Amino acid sequence: MAEAPMSRVLVIDDSSLVRRYYRAALERAGFAVEEALNGIEGLEKLLEGRFDLVIVDVNMPKMDGITFLSDLRARAAPTGSVPALVTSTEAGPQDKEAARRAGANFYLVKPVAEADLVAHAALLAGARA
């Protein structure tokens, strides 16, 4: 019997420390992880391959997470329908609402605990990790 492929996650964050932390946590949980430094690079990677989940920061140079999500959701499926988990230091209700309106499926406030990151990633990616 063939083993199910790992869920592929694209982590988009301008902080190398955050990307390394997310990568380590997600890979330990069985996800395949790729990284992007900002929304522009994230969109490029999404157009090059299939991902089961995008984890995106809000505050980034070149293209922030809200603009990224709006652009992503304007695209045809399957690219435009990839589940999106937003992580940010912004914790106000207006920040969460802006992310929701842009197309976020869930919003976590940094710092994100490893267990929370993995649980939400598994849920949004279809629990194939």
WOFENSUL-V86280 format. One record per helix or strand of 3 or more residues. SS is the DSSP state (alpha for helix, beta for strand). FROM is the first residue (numbers start at 1). LEN is the number of residues. Records with the same first field share a line. If there is no record, write none. Layout:
SS: FROM-LEN, FROM-LEN
This chain:
beta: 8-5, 32-5, 53-5, 83-6, 106-4
alpha: 16-13, 39-10, 65-9, 79-3, 93-10, 114-11
